[in-house]
Structures are given as structure tokens and as C-alpha cells.
């Protein structure tokens, strides 16, 4: 499928964009209007864009169906302040409920059953149940268009950050399993970023990986190893040295014995074993298997 944006309806393009650009973190924005009425609403056009100064940007898009703007955007124009509360699994249903288009002046804290906490610096309230709450001053609003579906980039500077101690590990860092974040997918789908959904990818910031292009040809063009596997190997700084003498790994030794007279079969078995090792995180042993003769 190939799509030219101007040739399909905006609502359909919107669904394709949200289905493909995902998962997206959720900005649970608390604002107040000029009369002091609280408003609370989630937005998934959101991310962090710097740390000095600490900058967050979220975008309440113009409604596709009637080209109206949301109360959050009206309040931001009026007061230039917002609290961005982070949504985790324990409050995702209440956050979703707050997205209902209640009449202006309705307190979504009350409707969603969430607790309003007084902020330290800005006027909008914080969400007590949120694991992280970021008080922000609005620096700028960039309107990307005037038609339904157009974004309104609200550029915020964090002036105070509150973190629930219960989501910290023993080193004082945020533990991804404890914070248990959720993110938006397309349509009505969400994803939960904890447990088996979380994995680590080692990234050398100071030392360069040698690259996939530096891998031996029989590894680079393997029919067994995946692109992720090649990426892991290419992340090694240099080609490792093959261990001398008999192989202490019994499975490797067995493969070499059983396939001694069939080079293609040997390669297949070695690559399958290396793939298992890489999947389990044993890069060093995977190299020894791949370079075994």
C-alpha cells in the first residue's frame, strides 16, 4: 500500500499514522481556565525534547470531525501553565475516562475519581495517583495548521518534578517494572511496558561497534541469523579471538563431531546454536560458536 496524504480522508490517514507511529507515551495534562476551573485530559502526541532546559512537548490536535479545539489548549492559551502527569497501568482506565468530552467547566478529577494535589509552583493541580508529575511553564504554542487534524505543539519547560519513591530502585533510578508505564497504540489499543515486554539493548556510547559490514561473509549472509542477531554481533568493538584447543562447550564439540564431513550442515547447526545463545544474551559464546571450524 502507498498513500498520498491528500488523496484519502483525514480520519483514515489519522488512523494509519496512529497505528504505525506507536507506542506513544501519554501526556495526562492538568490545566485550569481563567476562572480557576480544573481540567484533566490525556494526549498521546507527546514526548521529551531536552534536559537543559528540560523541555516537554505535547499536542492537542484540532478535532477532525468539526475542527474545534480542546479545552486543554484553550486553558494553555489563557494561563500558560500545565502539569503533565505520567500514566501507568494502575490509572489507565481513569485516564481514558477523563478523555470524555465533558462540557467546559466540568472537573475531570471528579469524573475520573482521581485526586487533585496542589502544585508547588504552577496553578494547575497534580494527579496524586500518577507516579511522576511535572509542573510546567508553557513557553510557546506552535499551530501546524487550521484544519481538522492539525496539531498544536505546546512547548513546556519543566519547573518542578515529583517522583513517587515507590517506583525507584536501590540506586534511586526509576525501575521500569515498578513504574509500570502504558502507551497508546492505534485504535483502542494500549501496551504495558513492564515484565517480559521490557528488554535491554547494549549501546556503546564511547566506543564504536565494528558494524555489520565488518562481519565475516558467512555470518553476514547467514540464512539463520536475524537482523537483530547481526546487530548484536556488529556491536562488538573487535572480532574476538577463537579459543585455542578442544572446545569446552559440549554442545559445540558435539556439533563439530556430528557434522565433520558436511560443511553446509555444520554451518546450519552452528548458526542455529549461535542464534539461541544471542537470544539468551551470551554474545561471547555465540562468537566462539560462529568462528568454530
Phi, psi and omega in degrees: 000134173235132185237131169256118189310322183286353186256000175232163180295146183301320181298321180289317177300319178303316181293322178294319180297314182289332177285333183261325179267085187198159001283152181243131176297157185251125172267116178260095193268125175254126179224172171227153177271183185294342179261003177090009179282133182280146176223144182218125184205143179268148177219135181255003168271089193199144171188177176261141186229016177167162180236348175215091002285157178286116187239131172241147176228132171225163187222106169281102184288154174294140181297133182292320189291326184222006175063026176269163178255163187268158182300326178302314180295318177302315182294322178298318177298323183285318191245340180062029178221153179199149169248125177260113180259135182275137183263125173243181189298327185290343180236012187296323180291322178290324176297318178297318179300323182292346180281353176302143184274073177290157178300152179303136181098348177288135180270105181290342172300315180291315182298322184271348181077018178266161187259127178274126176248139177294134177280161181279325188240314184264167184280322180299151181280157172266160174265112184304321185284348180285137182290335178221131180233129185240110177282132187225146166260136181276122181272322187196149171238123179252116178273122183272355179175177182241003180261164179303130183100348180290146181271162174227098187282109179267109183266118187241144171253128179286124179250347177199134182236131179244128181235129176292123181302335183292344180263006181266150175270187184293346179261005180080012178261158179288126178270119184300330179284327179285321181286330169054055185289158172235160180216159181270139170250202176278166178052230181263015186270143174234169169226153183249120186264072176203173178062225184289349178286344183262135175213162181253143173235112181294130181230115179282112181274332184257334182241137185279135170290150185289339177094152179297328182294341181268357180287148175303149186302321183291339175274313183300325183255025180298141175272355182255312184291137180274171176299322176298319179297315178297324178296320178296313180296318180292345178280350175291144183288320180218164175290126182289161176275136179285133179299133181277156176083188181299146181281127181284340179282114187295322181294319177298315180299321180295319179299315181296322178292314187289335185244020186302332185254012180218098186297320181293318178295320177300312180301316181299313182292321178296317181291324177294319178294317179298322179298318177297316180297317179295320178298327179273358176092005181266079184292320182300314180290326178300319177299316180298323178293315183292331183263002179291149179249000000 
